[in-house]
Structures are given as C-alpha cells and as structure tokens.
C-alpha cells in the first residue's frame, strides 16, 4: 500500500481500463465473502478510552482479544499524558513492519497529521492483555471517476448501476472507500496475535457503518505487485481492475495493483 493513494485523484479512462473496472465490479458482486467474527471491541469516547488505558484486566472478562480505537479519540484529549496525543505517539513508536516500510513510515510520521487534516482516519488495534499495538488500518473517502467516451453502451449501463452520470462530460462518478494502509506489528512478534484477515474484517465493519450513514458501493485499495500480497487480497474477495506507477521523490517508482470489493 502507498501513502500517495490518500492524496491521489483516481480517474479511470480508456476502453480497456473501464471494461476491466466494470468486470471487476461484476466479479466482486458474484464472489461475496464469508464473514468471520473478530473478538475486538471498538472503543468510543473519553470514558472508554481511559478505561482501556487503566483497567485492561476488565477486558479479559469480556472475552475480547483486542480493542480497536479511532486515533481521533486520543487526539480529542489533547496533551493529556495518559490518554491524549503523547500516549498515542508513544504507542505508535512501537510499531514495526519490515516487510513494507511505507506502512511503518506512514503510521509513525503521517497518520496523526492526515487525521488532523481530515484526509484519512487511522484505527489502531490494541491487545487487551498488555496494551501492546497489534496492527492498524487507515481509511479515506475518495471519489472514483470513470470516463465513458470510448466504452460501449452496455458498459455504460453497467456503470449507471453504481455511479452518477455527468452528461456534459460523459463521466461517471461514485463515492468509494479507500483502504489506504493496513498492517500488522512485527515488533516482539505481535504479528502472531492478529491476522491480516482480522484487520480486513475490522476495516470492513467501519466501512459498513459509513455506508449505512453516507452510502457508497465500492471499496478499493492499492497493493504492492507481489504474488503473496495479491493472493491475500484475492482470497479476501478483492478483484483487480487496474495498475499504476508511483511517482515519488523519496523512492524508486514501482507498480501498484488496484483492487476493489463491493459492499
């Protein structure tokens, strides 16, 4: 995954690319996942956050293995050393992801800033046993624009099922949820305490709540072009619809694979 996904405008154009996008939509509609419950509680509000920080032993009685926290909950408490931004910074400093440095770099250097600017929102997943950081995911709401000038009428009809047509520009626009980052913490083998499937399911629960309130049909992400990574997302019912080359002044350009899944 790439930090650039959060700030990029996604436009799908060209007959082949648009048809690949529509085919991925149809494949996803036919390939719905079997949902598995995750023993994680979402923490909301100052009272629950302070309880999390102070009384972890109570969580054992609830039979929860972890808590998930929107980092806005920490930021809302300002400089409170126990449960505010300083506590969050300390928590994030213990994250390590040697398999993907962008995942680690984003959490430590950008997650707080992006949340403050409302560009994205990050959720941290915390062990109820000792308060250690197990993993995280970052979500953003993004428009997806599809240019329809070169595609068939059949493809246009399919696009109309999930998007709004601007007749003047012949473009189709839809609200979509971006899974911008997702990663396990490999420090001290914390990665063994949670699975990638668990993180996907937790992200999906948040996205579904957003869909209930705001609408939207599509969730998408950009993944490294590595077979193990792509196989993981395919197994979680994501379908490829395109690729793109990154452009960064800090690292070598490389290819990202774009995948989607319907809500």
Secondary structure, DSSP 8 states (H G I E B T S, - for coil): --THHHH--EEE-SHHHHHHHHHHHHHHHH---------EEEE-HHHHHHHHHH-THHHHHTT-SEEEEETHHHHTTTT-TTTSHHHHHHHHTT---TT-HHHHHHHHHTHHHHHHTTS-EEEEEEETTT--EEEEEEEEEEEEEEE-TTS-HHHHHHHHTTSEEETTTTEEEEEEEEEEEEEE--GGGGGGGS-HHHHHHHHHHHHHHHHHHH---EEEEEEES-HHHHHHHHHTT-EEEEEEE---SSS---EEEEEEEE-
